[in-house]
Amino acid sequence: MDAIFRKKGTSQSERVINRKLFRLLIKTDKLEGIICELEPGASSEFYTHKGEEIRIMLKGIIDYQVGDKTYTLKEGDVLWHRSDVPHRGTNTGKGKAIYFTVGVPPTFM
């Protein structure tokens, strides 16, 4: 496989968990790219798995907790972390929050 192209608004699959929409855009045997949309007040459970992640905030504001530290992400901010450290995000803004995550290796969807 040389390339994967996905048009805006399309996804390989979708999953909704507690007011959070996860849209799998790209998945290979080495990585996955996911758009996550959180409604105001939505929060995920702590999650751990193999690998590492990089998150790019596209819209809104979230508090993202990695281990004992909390990072406030706003549009344009980037966060990298090891995935074996417990992590979760909470939309602390008044509107929908959207971020793009790349996980290596693919473990979520």
C-alpha positions in Angstrom: 0.0 0.0 0.0 1.5 3.3 -1.1 -1.2 5.8 0.2 -4.5 6.0 1.9 -6.7 9.0 1.1 -9.9 9.9 2.9 -12.2 12.7 1.9 -13.4 15.2 4.5 -16.5 14.0 6.3 -15.8 10.3 5.6 -14.3 7.6 7.9 -13.4 4.0 7.9 -15.6 3.4 11.0 -17.2 5.2 13.9 -17.7 4.5 17.5 -19.8 6.4 20.1 -18.9 6.1 23.8 -20.6 8.3 26.4 -21.1 11.5 24.3 -17.8 11.0 22.5 -17.7 10.3 18.8 -14.5 8.5 17.5 -14.1 8.4 13.7 -11.3 6.2 12.5 -9.8 7.9 9.5 -6.7 5.9 8.8 -5.5 2.5 10.1 -2.5 0.5 9.1 -0.6 -2.3 10.8 1.7 0.4 12.4 -0.7 3.4 13.3 -4.2 4.7 13.4 -5.5 8.3 13.0 -8.7 9.1 14.8 -10.9 12.3 15.0 -12.6 12.6 18.4 -15.5 14.8 19.1 -16.6 15.5 22.7 -19.8 17.2 23.7 -19.5 19.8 26.5 -18.9 18.1 29.8 -18.1 14.7 28.2 -15.2 12.8 29.8 -13.5 9.5 29.0 -12.5 6.9 31.5 -8.8 6.5 32.2 -7.3 4.3 29.5 -3.9 2.6 29.1 -2.5 0.5 26.3 0.8 -0.1 24.4 2.5 2.6 22.4 2.4 6.3 22.2 0.0 9.0 21.0 0.1 12.5 19.6 -3.0 14.7 19.8 -3.6 17.9 17.9 -6.5 20.1 19.1 -8.6 21.3 16.2 -11.6 23.1 18.0 -12.7 23.9 21.5 -10.9 23.2 24.8 -10.2 20.0 26.7 -8.3 19.2 29.9 -6.2 16.1 29.1 -4.9 14.2 32.0 -1.8 12.0 31.6 -0.8 10.3 34.8 -0.8 13.0 37.6 -0.5 16.0 35.2 -3.4 17.8 33.5 -2.8 19.8 30.3 -5.3 22.3 28.9 -5.5 22.0 25.1 -6.9 24.7 22.9 -7.0 25.0 19.1 -3.6 24.4 17.6 -2.1 22.8 20.7 -0.3 19.5 20.4 0.3 16.8 23.2 2.4 13.7 22.9 2.4 11.0 25.6 3.2 7.4 26.2 0.0 5.3 26.1 1.0 3.1 29.0 0.4 6.0 31.3 -3.3 6.4 32.3 -4.8 9.1 30.2 -8.2 10.7 29.6 -9.8 13.8 28.2 -12.6 16.1 29.5 -14.3 18.8 27.4 -14.3 21.8 29.8 -15.5 24.3 27.2 -19.0 25.4 26.3 -19.0 23.9 22.8 -18.0 20.7 21.1 -14.3 19.9 21.3 -12.6 18.2 18.4 -9.1 16.7 18.2 -7.1 14.5 15.9 -5.0 11.6 17.5 -2.4 9.4 16.0 -1.7 6.2 17.9 1.2 3.9 17.4 0.6 0.9 17.3 -3.1 0.8 16.5 -5.0 -0.3 19.6 -8.3 1.6 19.8 -10.4 0.8 16.8 
